Structures are given as C-alpha cells and as structure tokens.
Amino acid sequence: LHMGKTMKEDLTVVAKYINKLYPPEFNVFSIYAELYHNYFASQAKKSAESQLEDKDIYLLLSWVHNFYPKEMRKDHALAMELDKVKLGSLLPSSLSKELENKYLDSEEVTVKNSLSRCLDKEIQRWKEDKEPEKLNGHFQSELLGIFVIQSIYSSQKRAEDISKAVGEELSHRLLRELPAFLRSYRDAFEDFKEKSKKHRYYKPILIANINNCWNFR
C-alpha cells in the first residue's frame, strides 16, 4: 500500500510539473515510471516467492490484476502518460499463474469444508427436540439453504474480483463441489426419514427440507 501510494503520488508530480521542465527526448516521465515499476515488481516477486498465507496470496493477486493496472495506472492524472510507457505486469505470468492455482486450491477446500460443517450442524439439529425455524411463515432451514448458497456465491464473487478468468475457474470447480454436497445432503435426509419417524417434529423437519429444494434450484 505504501509503495503504491508513493508511486502514484510521485508520478503525478512528475507528470504535472517535472516532465515539462525537460525536452521531450529526455523521456523523463518514462524513466521515473520504469524505475518505480521495476522496484515495485521486484518487491511483488520477492513476496510471491516467499511463504504466503491464503489472505496474502489473495491480496497480492488483487494488486497484480486490479489495484495496480486498473486503479493506479488508469488514474486520470497518469493514464495518458503511462499508456506510452508499456510497463507490463507486476509479476511474471508463470508466477502469477502459480499463485492463482494456490488460491483456487485453497478456496475450493475452504468452501468444501464449510459446506460439510454446515451439513453436520443441520443433521445435529434434526436430532434435537426442536421445531424447525420458519421463514416467511414456512418451515425452512435458514442455516442450510441460505448459508450454503451464500458461501458459494461470496467465494465466486471474491474470485471474480481478482480477475474474470480466476472467477470462471473457481465457478467451474465449485460446480463439482455443489452436486457432491447435495448428494451428501440427500443421503443424510433419506437416512433421517427412515430412522426418525417417531421424532416429535418429524413432519415439520420434512417440510423444511423440501422447502430448501427451491433455494438450491
């Protein structure tokens, strides 16, 4: 953040004031921009090659795909001059791809584990002597129906915020995870139907789970 702010502010000064003090053939702005970019890129590469936590990988990818090319380099005071310089990306494409794969693998596992824990909680609630919650006057599991959908949606949205390609790849992966989750849900529900017919709230629980189907569709 400090490097990005410094680079943006300093290059703005160069573009507005310093550039016009030199003959055009000196390419003063280009020299400043390239030096700042090369240093920024070297620090990004150094970070990418270290042991990063998942949140750090996400932040670094956000800089590579979004903050740097879209917010910094497209700033109204800099865009025209920077378009002439052709600075390139903060990271080599191979290293950027490696980070993207790490992020996608981690996010896929996170969502999968989150859905599994959610189903475990729901199964536990079926065993309790408690009537299911009502949503808009109908029995429904807010935990299962809404939480699962929000988990998948928010994960997709975060990935799309990095780049369209990363978002599409995660969506493709999660489309494999959702049917697997739904099969586990169906099997658990069938087991409950068979073994819990004497449950005090058997019928409301059945209705709540049937109503969940509309959300999942």
C-alpha positions in Angstrom: 0.0 0.0 0.0 2.8 2.4 0.9 4.7 1.6 -2.3 1.5 2.0 -4.4 0.6 5.4 -2.8 4.2 6.7 -3.1 4.4 5.6 -6.8 1.1 7.2 -7.6 1.7 10.5 -5.8 5.3 10.9 -7.1 4.4 10.1 -10.7 1.6 12.6 -10.5 4.1 15.2 -9.6 6.4 14.2 -12.4 3.5 14.3 -14.9 2.2 17.7 -13.8 5.4 19.6 -13.0 8.7 17.9 -13.7 8.0 16.5 -17.2 7.6 19.9 -18.8 10.9 21.2 -17.4 12.9 18.8 -19.7 13.0 18.4 -23.5 10.6 15.7 -24.8 13.5 13.5 -26.0 14.7 13.1 -22.4 11.6 10.9 -21.7 11.6 12.0 -18.1 8.3 10.5 -17.2 9.1 7.2 -18.8 12.4 6.9 -16.8 10.6 7.7 -13.5 7.8 5.3 -14.3 10.1 2.4 -15.3 12.3 2.8 -12.2 9.2 2.8 -9.9 7.6 -0.1 -11.7 10.8 -2.2 -11.6 11.2 -1.7 -7.9 7.5 -2.4 -7.2 7.7 -5.5 -9.4 10.8 -6.8 -7.7 9.1 -6.5 -4.3 6.0 -8.2 -5.6 8.1 -11.0 -7.0 10.0 -11.3 -3.7 6.7 -11.6 -1.8 5.3 -14.1 -4.3 8.3 -16.4 -3.8 8.0 -16.4 0.0 5.7 -18.5 2.2 2.4 -16.7 2.0 -0.8 -17.3 3.8 -4.0 -17.5 1.9 -5.1 -14.0 2.6 -1.7 -12.7 1.5 -2.0 -14.6 -1.8 -5.4 -13.0 -2.4 -4.1 -9.5 -1.6 -1.1 -9.9 -3.9 -3.2 -11.2 -6.8 -5.6 -8.3 -6.2 -2.7 -5.9 -6.7 -1.5 -7.7 -9.8 -4.9 -7.9 -11.5 -6.8 -5.0 -10.1 -5.3 -2.3 -7.9 -2.1 -1.8 -10.0 -3.4 -2.0 -13.6 -6.9 -0.5 -13.0 -6.8 1.9 -10.1 -3.2 3.2 -10.2 -2.3 3.1 -13.9 -5.7 4.2 -15.1 -5.8 7.3 -12.7 -6.9 10.3 -14.8 -3.7 12.2 -14.0 -1.4 9.3 -15.1 -3.3 7.2 -17.7 -2.2 9.2 -20.8 1.5 9.2 -19.9 1.6 5.6 -18.6 -0.1 4.3 -21.8 3.1 5.4 -23.6 5.4 3.5 -21.3 4.1 -0.1 -21.6 5.2 -1.2 -18.1 3.8 -4.7 -18.1 2.5 -6.8 -15.1 3.8 -6.7 -11.6 4.6 -10.5 -11.8 5.8 -12.8 -14.5 2.8 -14.7 -15.9 4.2 -18.1 -14.7 4.5 -16.9 -11.1 1.1 -15.2 -11.3 -0.4 -18.4 -12.5 1.2 -20.4 -9.7 -0.3 -18.0 -7.1 -3.7 -18.3 -8.8 -3.6 -22.1 -8.6 -2.7 -21.9 -4.9 -5.5 -19.6 -4.3 -8.0 -21.7 -6.2 -7.0 -24.9 -4.4 -7.2 -23.2 -1.0 -10.6 -21.6 -1.8 -12.0 -24.9 -3.1 -11.0 -26.7 0.1 -12.3 -23.9 2.3 -15.8 -24.0 0.6 -15.9 -27.8 0.7 -15.1 -27.9 4.4 -17.6 -25.1 5.1 -20.4 -26.9 3.4 -19.5 -30.1 5.2 -19.6 -28.4 8.6 -22.9 -26.8 7.7 -24.5 -30.1 6.9 -23.1 -31.7 10.1 -24.8 -28.9 12.1 -28.0 -29.4 10.2 -28.0 -33.1 10.9 -27.4 -32.4 14.5 -30.4 -30.0 14.6 -32.6 -32.7 13.2 -31.8 -34.8 16.2 -32.8 -32.1 18.7 -36.2 -31.9 20.2 -36.9 -28.6 18.5 -39.2 -27.4 15.8 -37.5 -26.0 12.6 -37.4 -22.3 12.1 -40.0 -20.5 10.0 -39.0 -18.1 7.2 -41.9 -16.0 5.8 -44.3 -18.3 7.5 -42.9 -21.6 6.1 -40.7 -24.2 7.7 -37.2 -23.8 6.4 -33.6 -24.2 7.3 -32.0 -20.8 7.1 -28.7 -22.3 8.1 -28.6 -24.9 5.3 -30.4 -23.2 2.4 -29.1 -19.7 2.8 -25.7 -20.4 4.3 -24.7 -22.8 1.5 -25.8 -20.5 -1.3 -24.1 -17.5 0.3 -20.9 -19.4 0.9 -20.7 -20.4 -2.8 -21.8 -17.0 -4.1 -19.4 -15.0 -1.9 -16.5 -17.3 -2.9 -17.2 -16.8 -6.6 -17.5 -13.0 -6.1 -14.1 -12.8 -4.3 -12.5 -14.8 -7.2 -14.2 -12.6 -9.8 -12.8 -9.5 -8.0 -9.3 -10.9 -8.8 -10.0 -11.4 -12.5 -12.7 -12.8 -14.7 -10.5 -15.9 -15.6 -9.9 -16.7 -11.9 -13.7 -16.3 -11.2 -14.6 -18.6 -14.1 -12.1 -21.3 -13.0 -13.4 -21.3 -9.4 -17.0 -21.4 -10.6 -16.1 -24.5 -12.6 -14.6 -26.1 -9.6 -17.5 -25.3 -7.3 -19.9 -26.7 -9.8 -18.3 -30.0 -9.0 -18.5 -29.5 -5.2 -22.1 -28.5 -5.1 -23.5 -31.7 -6.5 -21.3 -33.7 -4.2 -22.7 -31.7 -1.2 -26.2 -32.2 -2.4 -25.7 -35.9 -2.7 -24.5 -36.0 0.9 -27.4 -33.9 2.0 -29.9 -36.2 0.2 -28.3 -39.3 1.7 -28.4 -37.8 5.2 -32.0 -36.7 4.7 -33.1 -40.1 3.5 -31.5 -41.7 6.5 -33.4 -39.3 8.8 -36.7 -40.1 7.0 -36.1 -43.8 7.5 -34.9 -43.8 11.1 -36.6 -40.9 12.8 -40.3 -41.4 12.1 -41.1 -41.2 15.8 -39.4 -37.8 16.1 -41.7 -35.2 17.7 -41.2 -32.8 14.8 -40.8 -35.3 12.1 -43.3 -33.7 9.7 -42.1 -30.1 10.1 -38.5 -31.2 9.5 -39.5 -33.0 6.3 -41.4 -29.9 5.1 -38.4 -27.6 6.0 -36.1 -29.8 3.9 -38.5 -30.0 1.0 -38.7 -26.2 1.0 -34.9 -25.9 0.9 -35.0 -27.6 -2.5 -36.4 -24.4 -4.1 -33.5 -22.4 -2.8 -30.9 -24.9 -4.1 -32.6 -24.9 -7.5 
